[in-house]
Amino acid sequence: MAAVVTRKGEVVSDPPLIQKLLNDPRAGLLWLPLRIWLGYQWFDAALHKIQSPAWMQTGEALKGFWAGAVAIPETGRPAISFDWYRAFLQALLDAQAYTWFAKFVAVGELLIGLALILGAFTGIAAFFGGFMNWNFMMAGSASTNPLLFVIAVGLILAWKVSGYIGADYVLLRFLGTPWRAKQPAPAYAPQAEPVTKSL
């Protein structure tokens, strides 16, 4: 594997503290409260949505959020700073995607919350949670999203150990990773010719 080296030939490595936070299984104890807290935030937000017909039946809640986000006020700044993202949300509104997308958001939040609380596929759950936070922020909703996003990024970077005190302790050992290096095939050893006895 290639490494970044200085002009003197020294390998540029991560600071020891970062190595411990992201790779040492004992750091799982430090990530545990952040992971459970973040999971609870997603789980609690999902429960409110799942119990609301405006999310699970009509999608009106999401429609209202998108409509408010794409609106351009006569004075002041619009909620969305990037025109391409406003056009994206407007296209979803025009297609009435909120009727099914609201359910997707609510169930997605629930699954993210459960996965983080249990510590199952923590890095993947944190990635999708962070992606949802990013979308909320792009739509102009700050609220708690910046803090949730920062914690999600930390859990993603520490994916090997952030779920160590949780289901990932078993899952990572049992499933491994799809990009793991394959074990080298055993060297070819010629087999001895079978001995035949003549009568």
Stockholm file with secondary structure:
# STOCKHOLM 1.0

chainA/1-199         MAAVVTRKGEVVSDPPLIQKLLNDPRAGLLWLPLRIWLGYQWFDAALHKIQSPAWMQTGEALKGFWAGAVAIPETGRPAISFDWYRAFLQALLDAQAYTWFAKFVAVGELLIGLALILGAFTGIAAFFGGFMNWNFMMAGSASTNPLLFVIAVGLILAWKVSGYIGADYVLLRFLGTPWRAKQPAPAYAPQAEPVTKSL
#=GR chainA/1-199 SS CCCCBCTTSCBCCCCHHHHHHHHCGGGHHHHHHHHHHHHHHHHHHHHHHHTCHHHHTSCHHHHHHHHHHHCCCSSSCCSCCCHHHHHHHHHHHHTTTHHHHHHHHHHHHHHHHHHHHHTSSHHHHHHHHHHHHHHHHHTTCCTTHHHHHHHHHHHHHTTTTTTTTTTHHHHHHHHCCTTCCCCCCCCCCCCCCCCCCCC
#=GC SS_cons         CCCCBCTTSCBCCCCHHHHHHHHCGGGHHHHHHHHHHHHHHHHHHHHHHHTCHHHHTSCHHHHHHHHHHHCCCSSSCCSCCCHHHHHHHHHHHHTTTHHHHHHHHHHHHHHHHHHHHHTSSHHHHHHHHHHHHHHHHHTTCCTTHHHHHHHHHHHHHTTTTTTTTTTHHHHHHHHCCTTCCCCCCCCCCCCCCCCCCCC
//
